[in-house]
């Protein structure tokens, strides 16, 4: 059985290449009717295909050889354009990510930093032992530190509120320009 498969594969190869079968293959074909029948079927199929292909054969287009040689000798296409396109995609992706982060930071809810909203303040004895005892001047108490910190944050808080107002105004003007009137809800 394995020999039959090998002979049939050889017969198929022989039909494609017009090679003569070897002596051992001819001996097997003489003794095995199944392989002889398969070989004859393959030979008839090849002759039929060759006959049909002869009618469909067309002459090669003019200057085909010259075009093939010119294509082989032509310089390889530049990879600069491909790299430029790849870097453009990377730049756009990074830009979109940065824009998304900026929008996320601007729209993130923020807690007010007023003195009354402090979570907890540890009471420190200004004259107690430790670091305060080694200082020449007295440390301020926690209430004055909180008041000072609140005054420090006031300009930042005002700027933050102005930025939010500007962003809302810009979003409303874009919505008015690009979204139909019926879907705008303020």
N, C-alpha and C positions, 0 to 999 in steps of 0.2 A: 504494500500500500504506500509506504513512504517513497519507494522507488517510482511508483506510478505518478505520484505528485511531482517528483523531481523531473521525470521525463516530460510530463505535460507542461511544466513551467519552461523546460528547455525548448519544447516545440513552439510555445508562444513567443519565446525570445527569438528563435530561429525564424519565425514568420516575420518578425519586425526587422530583422537584420539580414535576411537571405543567407544565413550561414548554414552550412551542411551539418546534419546531426553527426555526433561522434559515433564511433563503432559500438560502444556499449549501449548507446541510445537506439541505434538501428537494430541491435540484437533484441532489445526489450520490445521494440515496436513489432518485430516479427513474431514474438511469442505472446504478446498481450493484445487481445482484440479491442479492449476498452481504450487503451492508449492510442492504438492505431486509428480508431474511429475519432477520438478527440483531435488527433493530429490532422486528419483529413478535413474535419470540420473547420479547424483553425486555418488551414491552407485555403479552403474554399472562401472563407470569410475575408481573408486578406486579398485574394484575387478579385473578389467582388468590390471591396473598398477601393482598390487600386483602379479598377475600371471606372467606377463612378467618379473618383477624384480626377481622372484624366480629362473627363468632360468638363469639370468645373475649374480646371486650372486656368489661370489668367497670367498674362505676361507681367513681369515686374514693371513698376512705373519707371519712367525715364529718370535718369540721374539718381536712382536709389542708392547706389554705391557711394556716389559723391556726397549725398546727404548724410549717410551713415558715418563716413570718414570725418565730415565736418562736425558732426555732433560729438564724436569721440574726441576730436582735437580741441573743441571749444573749451574755454576755461570754466572751471566749476563756478556755479552761481555764488555770489557773495553772501557770506553769512552775517555781514554787518546789518543788513536789513532785518534779518530774523532776530538778531540780538537786540536791535533797537526796538522792535515790536515787543519782545519779551520784557525789556526794561520799562517800556511804556505801560504795559499791563501791571507790572510791579508797582510803578509810581502811582497809578490810579488806585490800586488796591490799598496801598499805604495811606493815600490821601483820604479815601473813604473811611478807613479805620480811624484815622485821626479826627476826621469830622464827626464820626459817631461818638468818639470819646468826648469831644468838646461839647456836643449836644447833651450827652449824659451828665457831664459835670455841671453845665449851666442849668439843667432841669432837675437836678438832684435836690430833694427837700433839705432845707437847712434849718437848724434850731436857732432860735434867737439867743444872743449872748448878753442878755440883760443881767444885772446883779441878782435879781430875784429868781432867776432860772438856774442858778448853779446847783449842781446835784448835791454835792457835799463839800464842805470846806473844813479841813482839820484845824482845830484851834491850836495855835502855837503860842506858848507863853513867851512874850518878848524878852523877859528877863530870866528865863529858865536856864538850867545848866546846859552845857554842850557848846555848840558853835556860837550861839548868841552871847554866851558869857565871855567868849574870847574877843568879840568885836568891840571896838571902841565906841561906836555909836549904837543907838537903840534901833531895833528892827521895827518896821511899821506893822500895825496889826492887820488881821486878815480883811476886815471891812474896808480899810483904805486901799489895800492891794486890789480887791475886787472892783472898787470904784475906779481905780486907775486903769485896770484892764478893760473895763467897760468903755471908758473914754478913749482908750487906744483902739478899740474895735469899731467905734462909731464911724470913722471915715470909710473903712472897708465895708461895713454894713450898708452905708448909703450908696457906695459905688456898686455894690452887689444889687441893690434894689433898682438902681438906674439901668444896669445891664439887663436885668429881667424885664423891665418895662420896655427897653429898646427891642429886646428879642420878641416880646409879645406884639409890639407895633409892627415889626418886620413880618412876623407870621401872619398877622391880620391883613397887611397890604398884599402879601403874596397870595393869600387865600382869596382876597377880593379880585385879584388879577387873573387867577388861574382856576378857581373853583366856581361853579355856577351859583347864582344867588340863592337858589332854593335849598342848597345843602349847607350854607354857612350858618352856624349857631354861635353866638357870642356869649 
